[in-house]
Amino acid sequence: MACYHSALKLLVDLEFPDMLHGARKRVAALRYQHVVAAQAFGAQRKSSKPADRLRARGIAKLLMEHPALRVAYIDSGGEAKPSYSVLLRVSAHQTQHAGVCA
């Protein structure tokens, strides 16, 4: 995963040598995204069990360390609401664990 992302950054550097460094990183990020399904993540981040919360924080840490990573999971809407799918990413503006494992 990391080698492919590094290769894309190099390709963008070669294609757009006059572009600013930050803009080249964003173009490379647009070209590469990795989606992982973690279907229990929604239940784990809402759980009161320490082991479940630890697993959810681990997934959140991976999201922060790898900006091209996306996590897909099913979130329950509650008793009266239907379940729905979520595609989660962490932007550069979010602080550690903000909104991911509140």
Rosetta constraint file for C-alpha pairs under 8 A:
AtomPair CA 1 CA 5 HARMONIC 6.41 0.50
AtomPair CA 1 CA 34 HARMONIC 7.90 0.50
AtomPair CA 2 CA 6 HARMONIC 6.13 0.50
AtomPair CA 3 CA 7 HARMONIC 6.11 0.50
AtomPair CA 4 CA 8 HARMONIC 6.27 0.50
AtomPair CA 5 CA 9 HARMONIC 6.32 0.50
AtomPair CA 5 CA 28 HARMONIC 7.31 0.50
AtomPair CA 5 CA 29 HARMONIC 7.82 0.50
AtomPair CA 5 CA 32 HARMONIC 6.62 0.50
AtomPair CA 6 CA 10 HARMONIC 6.30 0.50
AtomPair CA 7 CA 11 HARMONIC 6.19 0.50
AtomPair CA 8 CA 12 HARMONIC 6.17 0.50
AtomPair CA 8 CA 28 HARMONIC 5.71 0.50
AtomPair CA 8 CA 31 HARMONIC 7.65 0.50
AtomPair CA 8 CA 32 HARMONIC 7.75 0.50
AtomPair CA 9 CA 13 HARMONIC 6.19 0.50
AtomPair CA 9 CA 24 HARMONIC 7.15 0.50
AtomPair CA 9 CA 25 HARMONIC 6.55 0.50
AtomPair CA 9 CA 28 HARMONIC 5.28 0.50
AtomPair CA 10 CA 14 HARMONIC 6.31 0.50
AtomPair CA 11 CA 15 HARMONIC 6.11 0.50
AtomPair CA 12 CA 16 HARMONIC 5.80 0.50
AtomPair CA 12 CA 17 HARMONIC 7.87 0.50
AtomPair CA 12 CA 24 HARMONIC 6.21 0.50
AtomPair CA 12 CA 27 HARMONIC 7.22 0.50
AtomPair CA 12 CA 28 HARMONIC 6.43 0.50
AtomPair CA 13 CA 17 HARMONIC 5.36 0.50
AtomPair CA 13 CA 24 HARMONIC 6.69 0.50
AtomPair CA 16 CA 24 HARMONIC 7.54 0.50
AtomPair CA 19 CA 23 HARMONIC 6.46 0.50
AtomPair CA 19 CA 24 HARMONIC 6.33 0.50
AtomPair CA 20 CA 24 HARMONIC 6.30 0.50
AtomPair CA 21 CA 25 HARMONIC 6.38 0.50
AtomPair CA 22 CA 26 HARMONIC 6.42 0.50
AtomPair CA 23 CA 27 HARMONIC 6.28 0.50
AtomPair CA 24 CA 28 HARMONIC 6.26 0.50
AtomPair CA 25 CA 29 HARMONIC 6.16 0.50
AtomPair CA 26 CA 30 HARMONIC 6.19 0.50
AtomPair CA 27 CA 31 HARMONIC 6.49 0.50
AtomPair CA 28 CA 32 HARMONIC 6.46 0.50
AtomPair CA 29 CA 33 HARMONIC 6.91 0.50
AtomPair CA 29 CA 67 HARMONIC 7.87 0.50
AtomPair CA 29 CA 68 HARMONIC 6.24 0.50
AtomPair CA 32 CA 68 HARMONIC 6.51 0.50
AtomPair CA 33 CA 68 HARMONIC 4.67 0.50
AtomPair CA 33 CA 69 HARMONIC 5.96 0.50
AtomPair CA 33 CA 70 HARMONIC 7.06 0.50
AtomPair CA 34 CA 68 HARMONIC 5.93 0.50
AtomPair CA 34 CA 69 HARMONIC 4.82 0.50
AtomPair CA 34 CA 70 HARMONIC 5.94 0.50
AtomPair CA 35 CA 69 HARMONIC 5.92 0.50
AtomPair CA 35 CA 70 HARMONIC 4.58 0.50
AtomPair CA 35 CA 71 HARMONIC 5.70 0.50
AtomPair CA 35 CA 72 HARMONIC 6.86 0.50
AtomPair CA 36 CA 69 HARMONIC 7.46 0.50
AtomPair CA 36 CA 70 HARMONIC 6.20 0.50
AtomPair CA 36 CA 71 HARMONIC 4.96 0.50
AtomPair CA 36 CA 72 HARMONIC 6.09 0.50
AtomPair CA 37 CA 71 HARMONIC 5.73 0.50
AtomPair CA 37 CA 72 HARMONIC 4.70 0.50
AtomPair CA 37 CA 73 HARMONIC 5.97 0.50
AtomPair CA 38 CA 71 HARMONIC 6.41 0.50
AtomPair CA 38 CA 72 HARMONIC 6.05 0.50
AtomPair CA 38 CA 73 HARMONIC 5.32 0.50
AtomPair CA 39 CA 72 HARMONIC 7.02 0.50
AtomPair CA 39 CA 73 HARMONIC 4.36 0.50
AtomPair CA 39 CA 74 HARMONIC 5.56 0.50
AtomPair CA 40 CA 44 HARMONIC 6.05 0.50
AtomPair CA 40 CA 73 HARMONIC 6.86 0.50
AtomPair CA 40 CA 74 HARMONIC 7.32 0.50
AtomPair CA 41 CA 45 HARMONIC 6.10 0.50
AtomPair CA 41 CA 56 HARMONIC 6.02 0.50
AtomPair CA 41 CA 73 HARMONIC 6.23 0.50
AtomPair CA 41 CA 74 HARMONIC 7.76 0.50
AtomPair CA 42 CA 46 HARMONIC 6.56 0.50
AtomPair CA 42 CA 73 HARMONIC 6.46 0.50
AtomPair CA 42 CA 74 HARMONIC 6.32 0.50
AtomPair CA 42 CA 75 HARMONIC 5.05 0.50
AtomPair CA 42 CA 76 HARMONIC 7.48 0.50
AtomPair CA 43 CA 47 HARMONIC 5.96 0.50
AtomPair CA 43 CA 75 HARMONIC 7.12 0.50
AtomPair CA 43 CA 76 HARMONIC 7.82 0.50
AtomPair CA 44 CA 52 HARMONIC 4.73 0.50
AtomPair CA 44 CA 53 HARMONIC 5.73 0.50
AtomPair CA 44 CA 55 HARMONIC 7.04 0.50
AtomPair CA 44 CA 56 HARMONIC 5.69 0.50
AtomPair CA 45 CA 52 HARMONIC 6.94 0.50
AtomPair CA 45 CA 53 HARMONIC 5.52 0.50
AtomPair CA 45 CA 56 HARMONIC 5.27 0.50
AtomPair CA 45 CA 57 HARMONIC 7.75 0.50
AtomPair CA 45 CA 100 HARMONIC 7.75 0.50
AtomPair CA 45 CA 101 HARMONIC 5.54 0.50
AtomPair CA 45 CA 102 HARMONIC 7.66 0.50
AtomPair CA 46 CA 53 HARMONIC 7.62 0.50
AtomPair CA 46 CA 101 HARMONIC 7.95 0.50
AtomPair CA 47 CA 52 HARMONIC 6.25 0.50
AtomPair CA 47 CA 53 HARMONIC 6.46 0.50
AtomPair CA 48 CA 52 HARMONIC 7.61 0.50
AtomPair CA 48 CA 53 HARMONIC 7.24 0.50
AtomPair CA 49 CA 53 HARMONIC 6.37 0.50
AtomPair CA 50 CA 54 HARMONIC 6.05 0.50
AtomPair CA 51 CA 55 HARMONIC 6.38 0.50
AtomPair CA 52 CA 56 HARMONIC 6.32 0.50
AtomPair CA 53 CA 57 HARMONIC 6.15 0.50
AtomPair CA 53 CA 101 HARMONIC 7.75 0.50
AtomPair CA 54 CA 58 HARMONIC 6.19 0.50
AtomPair CA 55 CA 59 HARMONIC 6.44 0.50
AtomPair CA 56 CA 60 HARMONIC 6.24 0.50
AtomPair CA 56 CA 101 HARMONIC 6.71 0.50
AtomPair CA 57 CA 61 HARMONIC 6.06 0.50
AtomPair CA 57 CA 97 HARMONIC 7.57 0.50
AtomPair CA 57 CA 101 HARMONIC 6.32 0.50
AtomPair CA 58 CA 62 HARMONIC 6.35 0.50
AtomPair CA 59 CA 63 HARMONIC 6.32 0.50
AtomPair CA 60 CA 64 HARMONIC 6.38 0.50
AtomPair CA 60 CA 97 HARMONIC 6.43 0.50
AtomPair CA 60 CA 100 HARMONIC 6.28 0.50
AtomPair CA 60 CA 101 HARMONIC 7.19 0.50
AtomPair CA 61 CA 65 HARMONIC 6.19 0.50
AtomPair CA 61 CA 97 HARMONIC 7.65 0.50
AtomPair CA 62 CA 66 HARMONIC 6.03 0.50
AtomPair CA 62 CA 69 HARMONIC 7.86 0.50
AtomPair CA 63 CA 67 HARMONIC 6.29 0.50
AtomPair CA 63 CA 69 HARMONIC 5.84 0.50
AtomPair CA 63 CA 70 HARMONIC 7.03 0.50
AtomPair CA 63 CA 71 HARMONIC 7.87 0.50
AtomPair CA 63 CA 89 HARMONIC 6.75 0.50
AtomPair CA 63 CA 90 HARMONIC 6.17 0.50
AtomPair CA 64 CA 90 HARMONIC 6.22 0.50
AtomPair CA 64 CA 96 HARMONIC 7.49 0.50
AtomPair CA 67 CA 89 HARMONIC 7.63 0.50
AtomPair CA 67 CA 90 HARMONIC 6.76 0.50
AtomPair CA 67 CA 91 HARMONIC 7.33 0.50
AtomPair CA 69 CA 89 HARMONIC 6.84 0.50
AtomPair CA 70 CA 87 HARMONIC 6.51 0.50
AtomPair CA 70 CA 88 HARMONIC 5.54 0.50
AtomPair CA 70 CA 89 HARMONIC 5.01 0.50
AtomPair CA 71 CA 86 HARMONIC 7.98 0.50
AtomPair CA 71 CA 87 HARMONIC 5.67 0.50
AtomPair CA 71 CA 88 HARMONIC 5.08 0.50
AtomPair CA 71 CA 89 HARMONIC 6.73 0.50
AtomPair CA 72 CA 85 HARMONIC 7.10 0.50
AtomPair CA 72 CA 86 HARMONIC 5.59 0.50
AtomPair CA 72 CA 87 HARMONIC 4.46 0.50
AtomPair CA 72 CA 88 HARMONIC 6.25 0.50
AtomPair CA 73 CA 85 HARMONIC 5.81 0.50
AtomPair CA 73 CA 86 HARMONIC 5.42 0.50
AtomPair CA 73 CA 87 HARMONIC 6.71 0.50
AtomPair CA 74 CA 83 HARMONIC 6.72 0.50
AtomPair CA 74 CA 84 HARMONIC 5.74 0.50
AtomPair CA 74 CA 85 HARMONIC 4.53 0.50
AtomPair CA 74 CA 86 HARMONIC 6.14 0.50
AtomPair CA 75 CA 83 HARMONIC 5.64 0.50
AtomPair CA 75 CA 84 HARMONIC 5.52 0.50
AtomPair CA 75 CA 85 HARMONIC 6.13 0.50
AtomPair CA 75 CA 86 HARMONIC 6.86 0.50
AtomPair CA 76 CA 81 HARMONIC 7.67 0.50
AtomPair CA 76 CA 82 HARMONIC 6.68 0.50
AtomPair CA 76 CA 83 HARMONIC 4.25 0.50
AtomPair CA 76 CA 84 HARMONIC 6.50 0.50
AtomPair CA 77 CA 81 HARMONIC 4.64 0.50
AtomPair CA 77 CA 82 HARMONIC 5.28 0.50
AtomPair CA 77 CA 83 HARMONIC 4.99 0.50
AtomPair CA 77 CA 84 HARMONIC 7.07 0.50
AtomPair CA 78 CA 82 HARMONIC 7.08 0.50
AtomPair CA 78 CA 83 HARMONIC 7.63 0.50
AtomPair CA 90 CA 94 HARMONIC 6.60 0.50
AtomPair CA 94 CA 98 HARMONIC 6.10 0.50
AtomPair CA 97 CA 101 HARMONIC 5.68 0.50
AtomPair CA 97 CA 102 HARMONIC 7.05 0.50
AtomPair CA 98 CA 102 HARMONIC 6.64 0.50
